[in-house]
Amino acid sequence: MYHYTNISDREILHNRIIELKQQGLGYKKIHKILKQEKFDVGNSPTCVDTMIKKIEKRRKYFNQKPIIETDYNFSFGSI
């Protein structure tokens, strides 16, 4: 799901949401501010809450440390 999602058109909106979230605001207040700033968001404040959850999930996924296993023990002699 995260590999093929193109969010480049929503990047400005996402950055603004994260900026407001870091100020300690809740999703209802963020929704009100975004509506005042004429951003294209849904009419319900819960859409901003869902966006916050997806942004955090996406950042958590992409900021994982790679798992590197170096001890491979393949034995093809008995096949």
Contacts in CASP RR format, 6 or more apart in sequence:
PFRMAT RR
TARGET T0000
AUTHOR 0000-0000-0000
METHOD contacts of the structure
MODEL  1
MYHYTNISDREILHNRIIELKQQGLGYKKIHKILKQEKFDVGNSPTCVDT
MIKKIEKRRKYFNQKPIIETDYNFSFGSI
2 58 0 8 1.000
2 61 0 8 1.000
2 62 0 8 1.000
5 58 0 8 1.000
7 14 0 8 1.000
7 58 0 8 1.000
13 34 0 8 1.000
13 39 0 8 1.000
13 40 0 8 1.000
13 41 0 8 1.000
14 51 0 8 1.000
14 55 0 8 1.000
16 34 0 8 1.000
16 37 0 8 1.000
16 39 0 8 1.000
17 30 0 8 1.000
17 34 0 8 1.000
17 48 0 8 1.000
17 51 0 8 1.000
17 52 0 8 1.000
17 55 0 8 1.000
18 55 0 8 1.000
20 29 0 8 1.000
20 30 0 8 1.000
20 33 0 8 1.000
21 30 0 8 1.000
21 52 0 8 1.000
25 33 0 8 1.000
27 45 0 8 1.000
27 46 0 8 1.000
27 48 0 8 1.000
27 49 0 8 1.000
27 52 0 8 1.000
28 45 0 8 1.000
28 48 0 8 1.000
30 48 0 8 1.000
30 52 0 8 1.000
31 41 0 8 1.000
31 44 0 8 1.000
31 45 0 8 1.000
31 47 0 8 1.000
31 48 0 8 1.000
32 45 0 8 1.000
34 41 0 8 1.000
34 48 0 8 1.000
35 41 0 8 1.000
41 47 0 8 1.000
41 48 0 8 1.000
41 51 0 8 1.000
END
